[in-house]
Structure formats: C-alpha cells, structure tokens
Amino acid sequence: MVYEMRFQTVDPAKRAKYVKIYREAVQGCKAAGSSGGHILCSDDDPSAVIVILLWESKEHLARWRGTPSYKSFRAAVEHLQTKKSHGGFYVAETI
C-alpha cells in the first residue's frame, strides 16, 4: 500500500465547494485500486488543502490516469485550484 499526498491551493471562498466536488469526483479512483483517503483543510491557511489517498500500488494510480473516470475527475476539480498541485508517494510506518 502507498499513500499519494497532494498539496493543493484553492480560492478560500470556494474551498467548501472544492471539497464537496472533490469528494464526489474522486469516487472513480476506488474502482481503480484506491481504498479512499482524507481531505485536510488547513485551519491556518484557508487556501491550503491536502489530499491523502491510499492506493494498492503506484501502478494502480498510473492505470487510472487517462481513463474517462480520471478525465472527468480532473475536469470537475482543476478549475477550482488556483495553483498546480504537487506531492508524491509515501509509505507509512506506525510510530
């Protein structure tokens, strides 16, 4: 299992809308090998959002990209982002 973490910037006035649309739009990734995740909204910076998705593997995400489901997801959320998101993959260990 691998965590995909995406750091995103959105218009603070549209953050609630972004979260709602993201939650709905990302459901297609579950059929592609994601078991879901979390969306974190900063308490300090209303434009900052972090998305954490748990994937069976990086390959599962790679296969989802380019599918109609992925394209629909991107079309639904990208117009609400004010900057290109960035992030990467992480393996979790219990502390």
Biopython code that builds the backbone (N, CA, C, O; Angstrom):
import numpy as np
from Bio.PDB.StructureBuilder import StructureBuilder

atoms = [
    (1, "MET", "N", (0.846, -1.173, 0.000)),
    (1, "MET", "CA", (0.000, 0.000, 0.000)),
    (1, "MET", "C", (0.894, 1.239, 0.000)),
    (1, "MET", "O", (1.968, 1.263, 0.600)),
    (2, "VAL", "N", (0.411, 2.259, -0.691)),
    (2, "VAL", "CA", (1.167, 3.500, -0.803)),
    (2, "VAL", "C", (0.194, 4.673, -0.690)),
    (2, "VAL", "O", (-0.929, 4.625, -1.192)),
    (3, "TYR", "N", (0.653, 5.715, -0.024)),
    (3, "TYR", "CA", (-0.155, 6.923, 0.113)),
    (3, "TYR", "C", (0.251, 7.934, -0.948)),
    (3, "TYR", "O", (1.435, 8.219, -1.130)),
    (4, "GLU", "N", (-0.727, 8.464, -1.636)),
    (4, "GLU", "CA", (-0.490, 9.582, -2.544)),
    (4, "GLU", "C", (-0.899, 10.836, -1.789)),
    (4, "GLU", "O", (-2.039, 10.955, -1.342)),
    (5, "MET", "N", (0.028, 11.763, -1.649)),
    (5, "MET", "CA", (-0.272, 13.030, -0.975)),
    (5, "MET", "C", (-0.201, 14.151, -1.993)),
    (5, "MET", "O", (0.796, 14.292, -2.701)),
    (6, "ARG", "N", (-1.262, 14.954, -2.068)),
    (6, "ARG", "CA", (-1.319, 16.080, -2.991)),
    (6, "ARG", "C", (-1.554, 17.347, -2.167)),
    (6, "ARG", "O", (-2.502, 17.433, -1.387)),
    (7, "PHE", "N", (-0.677, 18.316, -2.358)),
    (7, "PHE", "CA", (-0.791, 19.621, -1.705)),
    (7, "PHE", "C", (-1.415, 20.567, -2.716)),
    (7, "PHE", "O", (-0.877, 20.764, -3.805)),
    (8, "GLN", "N", (-2.553, 21.154, -2.354)),
    (8, "GLN", "CA", (-3.326, 21.931, -3.301)),
    (8, "GLN", "C", (-3.641, 23.320, -2.765)),
    (8, "GLN", "O", (-3.714, 23.535, -1.555)),
    (9, "THR", "N", (-3.824, 24.252, -3.684)),
    (9, "THR", "CA", (-4.183, 25.618, -3.349)),
    (9, "THR", "C", (-5.480, 25.951, -4.069)),
    (9, "THR", "O", (-5.611, 25.759, -5.278)),
    (10, "VAL", "N", (-6.436, 26.456, -3.294)),
    (10, "VAL", "CA", (-7.751, 26.788, -3.841)),
    (10, "VAL", "C", (-8.149, 28.187, -3.401)),
    (10, "VAL", "O", (-7.567, 28.744, -2.470)),
    (11, "ASP", "N", (-9.131, 28.744, -4.067)),
    (11, "ASP", "CA", (-9.700, 30.029, -3.666)),
    (11, "ASP", "C", (-10.415, 29.806, -2.329)),
    (11, "ASP", "O", (-11.332, 28.988, -2.267)),
    (12, "PRO", "N", (-10.025, 30.504, -1.262)),
    (12, "PRO", "CA", (-10.655, 30.291, 0.037)),
    (12, "PRO", "C", (-12.189, 30.408, 0.007)),
    (12, "PRO", "O", (-12.885, 29.696, 0.731)),
    (13, "ALA", "N", (-12.694, 31.291, -0.819)),
    (13, "ALA", "CA", (-14.150, 31.467, -0.903)),
    (13, "ALA", "C", (-14.836, 30.257, -1.542)),
    (13, "ALA", "O", (-16.049, 30.089, -1.411)),
    (14, "LYS", "N", (-14.060, 29.416, -2.233)),
    (14, "LYS", "CA", (-14.639, 28.250, -2.915)),
    (14, "LYS", "C", (-14.159, 26.922, -2.320)),
    (14, "LYS", "O", (-14.379, 25.862, -2.905)),
    (15, "ARG", "N", (-13.507, 26.985, -1.162)),
    (15, "ARG", "CA", (-12.944, 25.753, -0.593)),
    (15, "ARG", "C", (-14.016, 24.724, -0.256)),
    (15, "ARG", "O", (-13.832, 23.543, -0.551)),
    (16, "ALA", "N", (-15.108, 25.123, 0.343)),
    (16, "ALA", "CA", (-16.172, 24.169, 0.682)),
    (16, "ALA", "C", (-16.727, 23.514, -0.583)),
    (16, "ALA", "O", (-16.999, 22.314, -0.593)),
    (17, "LYS", "N", (-16.893, 24.294, -1.640)),
    (17, "LYS", "CA", (-17.360, 23.751, -2.920)),
    (17, "LYS", "C", (-16.328, 22.770, -3.472)),
    (17, "LYS", "O", (-16.685, 21.707, -3.980)),
    (18, "TYR", "N", (-15.047, 23.130, -3.370)),
    (18, "TYR", "CA", (-13.970, 22.268, -3.852)),
    (18, "TYR", "C", (-14.011, 20.914, -3.137)),
    (18, "TYR", "O", (-13.939, 19.866, -3.780)),
    (19, "VAL", "N", (-14.126, 20.940, -1.828)),
    (19, "VAL", "CA", (-14.154, 19.701, -1.049)),
    (19, "VAL", "C", (-15.344, 18.844, -1.457)),
    (19, "VAL", "O", (-15.204, 17.633, -1.631)),
    (20, "LYS", "N", (-16.496, 19.449, -1.609)),
    (20, "LYS", "CA", (-17.711, 18.715, -1.999)),
    (20, "LYS", "C", (-17.537, 18.075, -3.380)),
    (20, "LYS", "O", (-17.820, 16.891, -3.561)),
    (21, "ILE", "N", (-17.075, 18.859, -4.341)),
    (21, "ILE", "CA", (-16.897, 18.354, -5.702)),
    (21, "ILE", "C", (-15.796, 17.292, -5.730)),
    (21, "ILE", "O", (-15.948, 16.268, -6.396)),
    (22, "TYR", "N", (-14.702, 17.520, -5.024)),
    (22, "TYR", "CA", (-13.598, 16.559, -4.994)),
    (22, "TYR", "C", (-14.085, 15.226, -4.440)),
    (22, "TYR", "O", (-13.803, 14.171, -5.008)),
    (23, "ARG", "N", (-14.818, 15.275, -3.329)),
    (23, "ARG", "CA", (-15.327, 14.059, -2.692)),
    (23, "ARG", "C", (-16.167, 13.239, -3.670)),
    (23, "ARG", "O", (-16.045, 12.015, -3.729)),
    (24, "GLU", "N", (-17.004, 13.912, -4.424)),
    (24, "GLU", "CA", (-17.858, 13.224, -5.396)),
    (24, "GLU", "C", (-17.048, 12.731, -6.594)),
    (24, "GLU", "O", (-17.214, 11.594, -7.036)),
    (25, "ALA", "N", (-16.182, 13.580, -7.110)),
    (25, "ALA", "CA", (-15.461, 13.278, -8.342)),
    (25, "ALA", "C", (-14.430, 12.166, -8.176)),
    (25, "ALA", "O", (-14.177, 11.415, -9.118)),
    (26, "VAL", "N", (-13.840, 12.052, -7.006)),
    (26, "VAL", "CA", (-12.756, 11.096, -6.802)),
    (26, "VAL", "C", (-13.267, 9.664, -6.609)),
    (26, "VAL", "O", (-12.458, 8.739, -6.527)),
    (27, "GLN", "N", (-14.549, 9.463, -6.536)),
    (27, "GLN", "CA", (-15.090, 8.119, -6.301)),
    (27, "GLN", "C", (-14.648, 7.113, -7.367)),
    (27, "GLN", "O", (-14.546, 5.920, -7.085)),
    (28, "GLY", "N", (-14.391, 7.580, -8.571)),
    (28, "GLY", "CA", (-13.940, 6.690, -9.638)),
    (28, "GLY", "C", (-12.607, 6.023, -9.338)),
    (28, "GLY", "O", (-12.327, 4.949, -9.870)),
    (29, "CYS", "N", (-11.781, 6.632, -8.501)),
    (29, "CYS", "CA", (-10.481, 6.033, -8.197)),
    (29, "CYS", "C", (-10.633, 4.774, -7.354)),
    (29, "CYS", "O", (-9.737, 3.931, -7.328)),
    (30, "LYS", "N", (-11.756, 4.643, -6.669)),
    (30, "LYS", "CA", (-11.943, 3.461, -5.826)),
    (30, "LYS", "C", (-12.040, 2.191, -6.674)),
    (30, "LYS", "O", (-11.584, 1.129, -6.252)),
    (31, "ALA", "N", (-12.619, 2.294, -7.845)),
    (31, "ALA", "CA", (-12.695, 1.146, -8.743)),
    (31, "ALA", "C", (-11.337, 0.832, -9.359)),
    (31, "ALA", "O", (-11.127, -0.259, -9.890)),
    (32, "ALA", "N", (-10.411, 1.797, -9.287)),
    (32, "ALA", "CA", (-9.093, 1.630, -9.903)),
    (32, "ALA", "C", (-8.030, 1.142, -8.924)),
    (32, "ALA", "O", (-6.880, 0.952, -9.318)),
    (33, "GLY", "N", (-8.392, 0.934, -7.649)),
    (33, "GLY", "CA", (-7.414, 0.408, -6.700)),
    (33, "GLY", "C", (-7.118, 1.291, -5.517)),
    (33, "GLY", "O", (-6.166, 1.029, -4.781)),
    (34, "SER", "N", (-7.905, 2.333, -5.308)),
    (34, "SER", "CA", (-7.741, 3.173, -4.126)),
    (34, "SER", "C", (-8.801, 2.773, -3.100)),
    (34, "SER", "O", (-9.944, 2.478, -3.450)),
    (35, "SER", "N", (-8.403, 2.768, -1.844)),
    (35, "SER", "CA", (-9.379, 2.464, -0.798)),
    (35, "SER", "C", (-9.879, 3.741, -0.130)),
    (35, "SER", "O", (-10.416, 3.705, 0.977)),
    (36, "GLY", "N", (-9.695, 4.877, -0.819)),
    (36, "GLY", "CA", (-10.176, 6.145, -0.279)),
    (36, "GLY", "C", (-9.067, 6.899, 0.412)),
    (36, "GLY", "O", (-7.886, 6.641, 0.180)),
    (37, "GLY", "N", (-9.445, 7.820, 1.252)),
    (37, "GLY", "CA", (-8.437, 8.609, 1.943)),
    (37, "GLY", "C", (-9.042, 9.732, 2.729)),
    (37, "GLY", "O", (-10.130, 9.607, 3.289)),
    (38, "HIS", "N", (-8.321, 10.842, 2.767)),
    (38, "HIS", "CA", (-8.728, 12.003, 3.552)),
    (38, "HIS", "C", (-8.455, 13.280, 2.771)),
    (38, "HIS", "O", (-7.526, 13.351, 1.966)),
    (39, "ILE", "N", (-9.280, 14.279, 3.025)),
    (39, "ILE", "CA", (-9.019, 15.614, 2.509)),
    (39, "ILE", "C", (-8.893, 16.511, 3.734)),
    (39, "ILE", "O", (-9.806, 16.591, 4.556)),
    (40, "LEU", "N", (-7.755, 17.181, 3.846)),
    (40, "LEU", "CA", (-7.450, 18.009, 5.010)),
    (40, "LEU", "C", (-7.473, 19.476, 4.607)),
    (40, "LEU", "O", (-6.802, 19.879, 3.657)),
    (41, "CYS", "N", (-8.242, 20.262, 5.332)),
    (41, "CYS", "CA", (-8.322, 21.700, 5.087)),
    (41, "CYS", "C", (-7.583, 22.416, 6.204)),
    (41, "CYS", "O", (-7.876, 22.214, 7.383)),
    (42, "SER", "N", (-6.632, 23.245, 5.835)),
    (42, "SER", "CA", (-5.821, 23.949, 6.817)),
    (42, "SER", "C", (-6.667, 24.862, 7.683)),
    (42, "SER", "O", (-7.547, 25.572, 7.195)),
    (43, "ASP", "N", (-6.387, 24.832, 8.968)),
    (43, "ASP", "CA", (-7.041, 25.727, 9.916)),
    (43, "ASP", "C", (-6.348, 27.095, 9.918)),
    (43, "ASP", "O", (-6.931, 28.092, 10.343)),
    (44, "ASP", "N", (-5.106, 27.132, 9.441)),
    (44, "ASP", "CA", (-4.315, 28.366, 9.433)),
    (44, "ASP", "C", (-4.364, 29.109, 8.105)),
    (44, "ASP", "O", (-4.279, 30.337, 8.079)),
    (45, "ASP", "N", (-4.499, 28.383, 7.011)),
    (45, "ASP", "CA", (-4.475, 28.981, 5.676)),
    (45, "ASP", "C", (-5.693, 28.479, 4.905)),
    (45, "ASP", "O", (-5.701, 27.331, 4.462)),
    (46, "PRO", "N", (-6.712, 29.302, 4.736)),
    (46, "PRO", "CA", (-7.943, 28.838, 4.086)),
    (46, "PRO", "C", (-7.792, 28.456, 2.611)),
    (46, "PRO", "O", (-8.728, 27.929, 2.010)),
    (47, "SER", "N", (-6.623, 28.719, 2.028)),
    (47, "SER", "CA", (-6.413, 28.312, 0.632)),
    (47, "SER", "C", (-5.714, 26.955, 0.526)),
    (47, "SER", "O", (-5.612, 26.401, -0.569)),
    (48, "ALA", "N", (-5.234, 26.414, 1.643)),
    (48, "ALA", "CA", (-4.432, 25.185, 1.635)),
    (48, "ALA", "C", (-5.280, 23.946, 1.898)),
    (48, "ALA", "O", (-6.046, 23.882, 2.860)),
    (49, "VAL", "N", (-5.119, 22.962, 1.010)),
    (49, "VAL", "CA", (-5.818, 21.685, 1.119)),
    (49, "VAL", "C", (-4.801, 20.579, 0.844)),
    (49, "VAL", "O", (-3.976, 20.689, -0.063)),
    (50, "ILE", "N", (-4.873, 19.521, 1.633)),
    (50, "ILE", "CA", (-4.044, 18.342, 1.400)),
    (50, "ILE", "C", (-4.981, 17.167, 1.168)),
    (50, "ILE", "O", (-5.929, 16.959, 1.926)),
    (51, "VAL", "N", (-4.712, 16.404, 0.120)),
    (51, "VAL", "CA", (-5.479, 15.190, -0.147)),
    (51, "VAL", "C", (-4.548, 14.004, 0.045)),
    (51, "VAL", "O", (-3.432, 13.987, -0.475)),
    (52, "ILE", "N", (-5.017, 13.012, 0.798)),
    (52, "ILE", "CA", (-4.266, 11.789, 1.031)),
    (52, "ILE", "C", (-5.131, 10.628, 0.545)),
    (52, "ILE", "O", (-6.221, 10.392, 1.066)),
    (53, "LEU", "N", (-4.633, 9.907, -0.457)),
    (53, "LEU", "CA", (-5.344, 8.739, -0.981)),
    (53, "LEU", "C", (-4.485, 7.499, -0.784)),
    (53, "LEU", "O", (-3.276, 7.532, -1.013)),
    (54, "LEU", "N", (-5.102, 6.420, -0.364)),
    (54, "LEU", "CA", (-4.402, 5.156, -0.173)),
    (54, "LEU", "C", (-4.622, 4.275, -1.402)),
    (54, "LEU", "O", (-5.757, 3.979, -1.777)),
    (55, "TRP", "N", (-3.516, 3.865, -2.020)),
    (55, "TRP", "CA", (-3.554, 3.050, -3.245)),
    (55, "TRP", "C", (-2.926, 1.690, -2.991)),
    (55, "TRP", "O", (-2.032, 1.554, -2.156)),
    (56, "GLU", "N", (-3.402, 0.680, -3.719)),
    (56, "GLU", "CA", (-2.777, -0.642, -3.652)),
    (56, "GLU", "C", (-1.329, -0.549, -4.115)),
    (56, "GLU", "O", (-0.450, -1.206, -3.556)),
    (57, "SER", "N", (-1.080, 0.274, -5.147)),
    (57, "SER", "CA", (0.279, 0.494, -5.650)),
    (57, "SER", "C", (0.275, 1.747, -6.522)),
    (57, "SER", "O", (-0.784, 2.236, -6.917)),
    (58, "LYS", "N", (1.468, 2.259, -6.818)),
    (58, "LYS", "CA", (1.571, 3.396, -7.737)),
    (58, "LYS", "C", (1.058, 3.016, -9.118)),
    (58, "LYS", "O", (0.528, 3.861, -9.839)),
    (59, "GLU", "N", (1.212, 1.764, -9.488)),
    (59, "GLU", "CA", (0.752, 1.299, -10.793)),
    (59, "GLU", "C", (-0.767, 1.402, -10.926)),
    (59, "GLU", "O", (-1.278, 1.673, -12.013)),
    (60, "HIS", "N", (-1.492, 1.187, -9.822)),
    (60, "HIS", "CA", (-2.951, 1.313, -9.872)),
    (60, "HIS", "C", (-3.345, 2.746, -10.224)),
    (60, "HIS", "O", (-4.243, 2.965, -11.038)),
    (61, "LEU", "N", (-2.678, 3.709, -9.616)),
    (61, "LEU", "CA", (-2.956, 5.111, -9.953)),
    (61, "LEU", "C", (-2.576, 5.386, -11.401)),
    (61, "LEU", "O", (-3.325, 6.045, -12.122)),
    (62, "ALA", "N", (-1.434, 4.894, -11.829)),
    (62, "ALA", "CA", (-0.984, 5.129, -13.208)),
    (62, "ALA", "C", (-1.996, 4.583, -14.214)),
    (62, "ALA", "O", (-2.235, 5.197, -15.254)),
    (63, "ARG", "N", (-2.589, 3.433, -13.905)),
    (63, "ARG", "CA", (-3.595, 2.860, -14.816)),
    (63, "ARG", "C", (-4.874, 3.692, -14.827)),
    (63, "ARG", "O", (-5.561, 3.748, -15.847)),
    (64, "TRP", "N", (-5.206, 4.342, -13.700)),
    (64, "TRP", "CA", (-6.423, 5.162, -13.634)),
    (64, "TRP", "C", (-6.267, 6.424, -14.477)),
    (64, "TRP", "O", (-7.216, 6.868, -15.124)),
    (65, "ARG", "N", (-5.060, 7.000, -14.466)),
    (65, "ARG", "CA", (-4.822, 8.220, -15.244)),
    (65, "ARG", "C", (-5.046, 7.945, -16.724)),
    (65, "ARG", "O", (-4.595, 6.928, -17.250)),
    (66, "GLY", "N", (-5.733, 8.840, -17.379)),
    (66, "GLY", "CA", (-6.024, 8.670, -18.798)),
    (66, "GLY", "C", (-7.364, 8.014, -19.074)),
    (66, "GLY", "O", (-7.832, 8.022, -20.212)),
    (67, "THR", "N", (-7.996, 7.439, -18.038)),
    (67, "THR", "CA", (-9.303, 6.808, -18.232)),
    (67, "THR", "C", (-10.391, 7.884, -18.263)),
    (67, "THR", "O", (-10.164, 9.000, -17.796)),
    (68, "PRO", "N", (-11.550, 7.567, -18.799)),
    (68, "PRO", "CA", (-12.662, 8.532, -18.772)),
    (68, "PRO", "C", (-13.001, 8.983, -17.345)),
    (68, "PRO", "O", (-13.326, 10.149, -17.122)),
    (69, "SER", "N", (-12.924, 8.066, -16.391)),
    (69, "SER", "CA", (-13.208, 8.403, -14.992)),
    (69, "SER", "C", (-12.227, 9.454, -14.470)),
    (69, "SER", "O", (-12.627, 10.405, -13.800)),
    (70, "TYR", "N", (-10.934, 9.275, -14.783)),
    (70, "TYR", "CA", (-9.913, 10.231, -14.340)),
    (70, "TYR", "C", (-10.103, 11.585, -15.013)),
    (70, "TYR", "O", (-10.011, 12.627, -14.365)),
    (71, "LYS", "N", (-10.369, 11.564, -16.313)),
    (71, "LYS", "CA", (-10.568, 12.817, -17.039)),
    (71, "LYS", "C", (-11.765, 13.586, -16.501)),
    (71, "LYS", "O", (-11.725, 14.812, -16.405)),
    (72, "SER", "N", (-12.818, 12.880, -16.152)),
    (72, "SER", "CA", (-13.999, 13.506, -15.567)),
    (72, "SER", "C", (-13.674, 14.109, -14.204)),
    (72, "SER", "O", (-14.113, 15.214, -13.885)),
    (73, "PHE", "N", (-12.902, 13.375, -13.403)),
    (73, "PHE", "CA", (-12.468, 13.861, -12.102)),
    (73, "PHE", "C", (-11.659, 15.148, -12.246)),
    (73, "PHE", "O", (-11.936, 16.132, -11.560)),
    (74, "ARG", "N", (-10.654, 15.150, -13.138)),
    (74, "ARG", "CA", (-9.816, 16.339, -13.321)),
    (74, "ARG", "C", (-10.638, 17.534, -13.800)),
    (74, "ARG", "O", (-10.443, 18.653, -13.325)),
    (75, "ALA", "N", (-11.551, 17.300, -14.733)),
    (75, "ALA", "CA", (-12.385, 18.392, -15.242)),
    (75, "ALA", "C", (-13.246, 18.992, -14.139)),
    (75, "ALA", "O", (-13.530, 20.190, -14.147)),
    (76, "ALA", "N", (-13.655, 18.164, -13.199)),
    (76, "ALA", "CA", (-14.530, 18.635, -12.118)),
    (76, "ALA", "C", (-13.788, 19.496, -11.097)),
    (76, "ALA", "O", (-14.381, 20.409, -10.523)),
    (77, "VAL", "N", (-12.506, 19.224, -10.859)),
    (77, "VAL", "CA", (-11.808, 19.913, -9.766)),
    (77, "VAL", "C", (-10.765, 20.938, -10.186)),
    (77, "VAL", "O", (-10.520, 21.894, -9.450)),
    (78, "GLU", "N", (-10.143, 20.767, -11.351)),
    (78, "GLU", "CA", (-8.983, 21.613, -11.648)),
    (78, "GLU", "C", (-9.315, 23.092, -11.810)),
    (78, "GLU", "O", (-8.457, 23.938, -11.553)),
    (79, "HIS", "N", (-10.518, 23.424, -12.222)),
    (79, "HIS", "CA", (-10.860, 24.844, -12.381)),
    (79, "HIS", "C", (-11.005, 25.553, -11.033)),
    (79, "HIS", "O", (-11.054, 26.782, -10.981)),
    (80, "LEU", "N", (-11.075, 24.781, -9.940)),
    (80, "LEU", "CA", (-11.182, 25.380, -8.614)),
    (80, "LEU", "C", (-9.821, 25.538, -7.935)),
    (80, "LEU", "O", (-9.726, 26.165, -6.879)),
    (81, "GLN", "N", (-8.780, 24.981, -8.525)),
    (81, "GLN", "CA", (-7.435, 25.127, -7.976)),
    (81, "GLN", "C", (-6.817, 26.418, -8.517)),
    (81, "GLN", "O", (-6.951, 26.736, -9.699)),
    (82, "THR", "N", (-6.141, 27.154, -7.636)),
    (82, "THR", "CA", (-5.504, 28.396, -8.072)),
    (82, "THR", "C", (-4.036, 28.189, -8.440)),
    (82, "THR", "O", (-3.416, 29.066, -9.041)),
    (83, "LYS", "N", (-3.480, 27.032, -8.082)),
    (83, "LYS", "CA", (-2.117, 26.659, -8.451)),
    (83, "LYS", "C", (-2.113, 25.176, -8.785)),
    (83, "LYS", "O", (-2.979, 24.426, -8.335)),
    (84, "LYS", "N", (-1.147, 24.764, -9.566)),
    (84, "LYS", "CA", (-0.978, 23.346, -9.868)),
    (84, "LYS", "C", (-0.621, 22.611, -8.574)),
    (84, "LYS", "O", (0.217, 23.074, -7.801)),
    (85, "SER", "N", (-1.257, 21.477, -8.347)),
    (85, "SER", "CA", (-0.959, 20.722, -7.130)),
    (85, "SER", "C", (0.407, 20.043, -7.251)),
    (85, "SER", "O", (0.927, 19.852, -8.350)),
    (86, "HIS", "N", (0.967, 19.687, -6.108)),
    (86, "HIS", "CA", (2.228, 18.964, -6.093)),
    (86, "HIS", "C", (2.164, 17.923, -4.966)),
    (86, "HIS", "O", (1.303, 18.001, -4.090)),
    (87, "GLY", "N", (3.041, 16.994, -4.996)),
    (87, "GLY", "CA", (3.039, 15.963, -3.971)),
    (87, "GLY", "C", (3.858, 14.764, -4.391)),
    (87, "GLY", "O", (4.801, 14.878, -5.174)),
    (88, "GLY", "N", (3.489, 13.615, -3.860)),
    (88, "GLY", "CA", (4.236, 12.400, -4.170)),
    (88, "GLY", "C", (3.652, 11.207, -3.458)),
    (88, "GLY", "O", (2.530, 11.250, -2.953)),
    (89, "PHE", "N", (4.439, 10.123, -3.424)),
    (89, "PHE", "CA", (4.010, 8.871, -2.827)),
    (89, "PHE", "C", (4.798, 8.604, -1.556)),
    (89, "PHE", "O", (5.995, 8.881, -1.473)),
    (90, "TYR", "N", (4.099, 8.058, -0.568)),
    (90, "TYR", "CA", (4.711, 7.801, 0.738)),
    (90, "TYR", "C", (4.278, 6.438, 1.246)),
    (90, "TYR", "O", (3.157, 5.993, 1.000)),
    (91, "VAL", "N", (5.181, 5.783, 1.954)),
    (91, "VAL", "CA", (4.876, 4.527, 2.630)),
    (91, "VAL", "C", (4.795, 4.859, 4.107)),
    (91, "VAL", "O", (5.682, 5.523, 4.643)),
    (92, "ALA", "N", (3.744, 4.406, 4.772)),
    (92, "ALA", "CA", (3.530, 4.745, 6.180)),
    (92, "ALA", "C", (4.091, 3.663, 7.108)),
    (92, "ALA", "O", (4.047, 2.469, 6.810)),
    (93, "GLU", "N", (4.607, 4.119, 8.215)),
    (93, "GLU", "CA", (5.034, 3.229, 9.286)),
    (93, "GLU", "C", (4.385, 3.692, 10.580)),
    (93, "GLU", "O", (4.266, 4.892, 10.824)),
    (94, "THR", "N", (3.973, 2.760, 11.396)),
    (94, "THR", "CA", (3.355, 3.097, 12.679)),
    (94, "THR", "C", (4.423, 3.573, 13.651)),
    (94, "THR", "O", (5.498, 2.983, 13.751)),
    (95, "ILE", "N", (4.111, 4.654, 14.367)),
    (95, "ILE", "CA", (5.072, 5.158, 15.374)),
    (95, "ILE", "C", (4.477, 5.069, 16.760)),
    (95, "ILE", "O", (5.128, 5.442, 17.736)),
]
sb = StructureBuilder()
sb.init_structure("model")
sb.init_model(0)
sb.init_chain("A")
sb.init_seg("    ")
for serial, (resi, resn, name, xyz) in enumerate(atoms, 1):
    if name == "N":
        sb.init_residue(resn, " ", resi, " ")
    sb.init_atom(name, np.array(xyz, "f"), 0.0, 1.0, " ", f" {name:<3s}", serial, name[0])
structure = sb.get_structure()
